Amino acid sequence: MEIPGQYKVVMYNDDVHDFPYIMACLMRFCTYEPIQAEQCALIAHTNGQCSIKNGNWDEMFELTQTLISLDIKVMIESYESHLY
């Protein structure tokens, strides 16, 4: 059952994985180009977290479960656009 609304997946910084591993996961599962994956990894490293994807609940849940299975720290949050 889909929960209405928009959601985002937030990736958190960790001291376990290196940049190439995180970038490879983002390129494969978020379909990012290398520069996008590098930017997300750097933002998470610098700020402690980075919003990596947004969309409907089912897609974000599936992505979150995949990344968690790869030992990447992520969480689903409600997405609120500030473009009013």
C-alpha positions as CSV (number, residue, x, y, z in Angstrom):
1,M,0.0,0.0,0.0
2,E,1.4,3.3,-1.0
3,I,1.5,6.2,1.5
4,P,0.5,9.4,-0.3
5,G,2.9,12.3,-0.6
6,Q,6.5,12.8,-1.5
7,Y,9.5,11.4,0.4
8,K,13.2,11.7,0.3
9,V,16.1,9.4,1.1
10,V,18.8,11.0,3.3
11,M,22.3,9.5,3.4
12,Y,24.3,10.1,6.5
13,N,28.1,10.3,6.8
14,D,30.0,7.4,8.3
15,D,33.7,6.7,8.9
16,V,33.5,3.1,7.6
17,H,33.1,3.3,3.9
18,D,35.4,5.1,1.4
19,F,34.3,7.5,-1.3
20,P,34.7,5.0,-4.2
21,Y,32.3,2.6,-2.5
22,I,29.7,5.2,-1.8
23,M,30.0,6.7,-5.2
24,A,29.7,3.2,-6.9
25,C,26.5,2.5,-4.9
26,L,25.0,5.9,-5.8
27,M,25.8,5.5,-9.5
28,R,24.3,2.0,-9.6
29,F,21.2,2.4,-7.5
30,C,20.4,6.1,-7.9
31,T,21.6,6.1,-11.5
32,Y,23.9,9.1,-10.9
33,E,26.7,10.2,-13.1
34,P,30.1,10.0,-11.4
35,I,30.2,13.8,-10.6
36,Q,26.7,13.6,-9.0
37,A,27.8,10.7,-6.8
38,E,31.0,12.5,-5.8
39,Q,29.1,15.6,-4.9
40,C,26.6,13.7,-2.7
41,A,29.4,11.8,-1.0
42,L,31.2,15.1,-0.3
43,I,28.1,16.9,1.0
44,A,27.4,14.0,3.3
45,H,31.0,14.0,4.5
46,T,31.0,17.7,5.1
47,N,27.5,18.3,6.4
48,G,26.8,15.0,8.0
49,Q,24.0,14.2,5.6
50,C,22.8,14.6,2.1
51,S,19.4,14.2,0.5
52,I,20.1,11.8,-2.4
53,K,16.7,11.1,-4.0
54,N,13.0,12.0,-3.7
55,G,9.8,10.4,-5.0
56,N,6.9,8.2,-3.9
57,W,7.0,6.0,-0.8
58,D,7.4,2.7,-2.7
59,E,10.4,3.8,-4.7
60,M,12.1,5.4,-1.7
61,F,11.4,2.4,0.5
62,E,13.0,0.1,-2.1
63,L,16.0,2.3,-2.5
64,T,16.4,2.6,1.3
65,Q,16.3,-1.1,1.8
66,T,18.8,-1.7,-0.9
67,L,21.3,0.8,0.5
68,I,20.8,-0.5,4.1
69,S,21.6,-4.0,2.9
70,L,24.9,-2.5,1.6
71,D,25.6,-1.0,5.1
72,I,25.0,2.6,4.0
73,K,23.3,4.8,6.6
74,V,20.1,6.1,5.1
75,M,16.6,7.1,6.2
76,I,13.3,8.1,4.6
77,E,11.9,11.5,5.5
78,S,8.9,13.5,4.4
79,Y,9.8,15.8,1.5
80,E,8.6,19.3,1.7
81,S,9.3,21.6,-1.3
82,H,10.1,25.2,-0.5
83,L,9.2,26.3,-4.0
84,Y,5.9,28.0,-3.3
